[in-house]
Amino acid sequence: MRSTIHRIWGTMLRMPETESDTSVVKGSLDRALAQPADNQYMQTYQSPYEEIKKRNENAPRNILRFNVGPSWMTSKFQVGDRLYKSKCGIDVEVDYDHVWVSGFGIGVNYLHNYTSFDEGYVQRLNYIGPSLVMALPSDKWRWDMALGFGYCSYSESVGNQSHTEGHVAPLLRIGWEYKVSNQIALGAQMNMITVKLNKPDGFELKDNEFYGIRRIGFQVGMRYYF
């Protein structure tokens, strides 16, 4: 993406061995150099960066997206005597991206998750933060990816009791969308967020384990280009 490509081209003349008149050799060389280089490779070759830049010239610069869908907790979670190995919740996500002609950009992501358990236990997660964006558009389709680090507020409650923590958490988003008009697109995306929580005193972790919440979500929604 960021490399500089150096190209060297030249003209080679094959002269008869009996040719010894330097003026004739010089005249042939001058005529050859006066002609434009007939180099098909040089005329047709485009670096990957140039191809991406050309596709992005007419791509949307500002994208606002609204998405909703299910998400699954992939980390273990214990409520009372029951250990949940997975639990489905609902994600609502609002994102804004600004993408330059290079295909790279910056964005802001907001994610809300709501998950309820059979025991009356409720889990909420609110995330907001900046992200780095990479997009690859075509005539109708568009693919993008965002990686961000932001502030995540995690809360859990049952009855009148509740507990809230705030931490910095990473968010990964990968999405695809189809353009239905100059300003509207429909799309789907996947996101993953991991929140490391405060470990209670005396709680022992095994090797390669962490105390926290990890969720993977799949959402659908609308995009607005401007």
N, C-alpha and C positions, 0 to 999 in steps of 0.2 A: 504493500500500500504506500509506503513512504520511501521506497528505494528510488535511486536515480539510475536510469539505464543509458549507457553510453553505446553509440552505434558508430561503426566505421565502415565506409564503403569506398570503393575505388574502381578504376578502369584498367584492365590489363590488355596490352597489345602483344600479339604474337607476330613477329616480323621474320621474314625469310633470313636464313643465315647469310645469304650472299649480299644482303642489304647493308651497305656500309656508308651510304651517303647520309650524314647526320641531319642535313637539312630536310631530307625526305622523312626521316624518323620524327623529327620535330614537327613537321607539317601534319603528319598523321596523328600525332599526339594532341596537337592543338585542335584539330577537327573533332577528335573523339571527346575531348574535355568540353568542347562547345555544345555537345549534344546533352539533353537532359538525361539523367541516370535512368536507365530502363531496369529498375529494380522493383519487381512485383512485391517482394516482401516488405520493402520500405514503404510502398504505397498503401498496402492493405493492413499492415500490422498495427494494432492498438494495444497498449498495455492494459492490464486489468483495471488499473485505477482510471484510465481514460474512458473505458467502457462503462464503469460504474458512474462516473461523472456525467457522461452523456445521457444515461438513463435517468439520472436524478434531476436533469435540468428542468423537466416539466413535471416533476413529482411534487406533491404538496409539501410546503415548508412548515406549516403549523397544523398539528393534529390534536383534536380533543376527542377522547373516547370514553364511553360509558358502558360498563359491563356488569353482568350478574351471572352467578352460577354456583354449582356445588364445589365444596372443597373437603378434603379428607385429612384428618390428623394421622400422620404416619408414625408419630412417637407414642409410646405407651403412656396411659393416663389412668390413675387410680382414683375412684370415687367410692369412699367407704370401703367395703370389702371386695368390690368388683374392680377388676383390671381391664380397661379398654385398650385393645391393641389398635383400633381404628375407630373413628367416629366422623360422620358426615355433618357438615355445617353449610352455611350460606355465605358466599363472598359477594360484596359490592365494591367495585373498583372504578375510580375516576382518574384518568391520566391526561397529562398535557405533554406533548413533545414538540420541540423545534429542531428540524433537521436541515442541515446545510447541503449544498450541491454535492459535497464529497460523500454524502450518505451517512455521516456521523452527526450527532446532535446531543442535546441535553433535554431533560424532562423533569417533571414533578409527578409523583405518584401518591395516591391516597387509596388505602385498602381498609375495609371494615369486614370483620368476620363475626358471625354469631353462631354459637353451637350450644345446644341444650342436651342434657343427659336424662336418662329415665328416672334418676333419683331426684329430680328437681334442680339439679346443679346447672348453672349457666356460665358459659365461658365467652368472653368478648375480647376482640383484638382490634386495635386501631393503629394504623401505620401511616406516616407521611414522611416524605423525604425526596431528595434530588436523585437523578440517575443519569448515566451515560447511555446513549441510544445509538444503535446501528440499524439502518434500513436498506432494503434492496427492493425497489419497485420494478414493475413491468407495465404494460399498457393498462391492464385491468387489476392484476393482483399486486399485493404488496406484502412483504415479509419484514418483520422488525424484531429486535431484541433489545432489552433494557436491563441494566444492572445498577442497583442503587443501594445506598446505605442511609437509613433514616431513623427517626424516633418512633418507637413502638410502645404503645400503652396496652398492657395486658391486665385483664381483670377477671375475677371469678367470684361467683356469688351463689349462695343458697339460703333461702328464707331472708332473714334480716341481716345476715352476715355477708361481708364482702371483703375482697383483698385486691389491691391494685399495685402494679409495678411498672416502671418505665425503663426501657433499655434501648440501646442502639442495635439494629437488626439489619441483615441483608435481605434484599428482595430481587428475585430474578423473574423476568417476564419474557415470554416468547409468543408472538402473535402472527396471524395471517388474516388478511382482509381482502374483500372484493369490492371494487369501485362500481357503484350503481349510477352515479352522476358525478358532476364536477366537484361537488362538495359533500356528498354522502357516500359512505361505504359501510358494508356489513362485515363483521369479522368474528373470529374466535381466538382465544388466547389461553395460555397456561401460565400460572405463576407459582412460585415456591418461596416461602418465607420461613426463616428459622429464628426463634426467639429464645435466648438463653436466660433462664430465670434464677433467682436467688435460691441456692440449695439450703434446705433446712439443716439445722445442727444435728449431727449424728447420722445423717443420711449417707450411705455408702454407695459409691458408683463403681461399676465394673470398668475394665479397660475399654477404651474407645466409646464410652458412654458420656452423655452430657445431660444436665438437668434443665429441661425446657420443652418448648413446643415446636414441632415442625409440621407445616401444612403444605399440601399441593392442591391447587384449584384449577378448574376448567370453566371458562366463562364465555359467553357470547354477548354481543351488543352492537352498538352503532358508533361510527366514527364521523366526525365533522371536520372537513378540510377548509382552511382559510389562510 
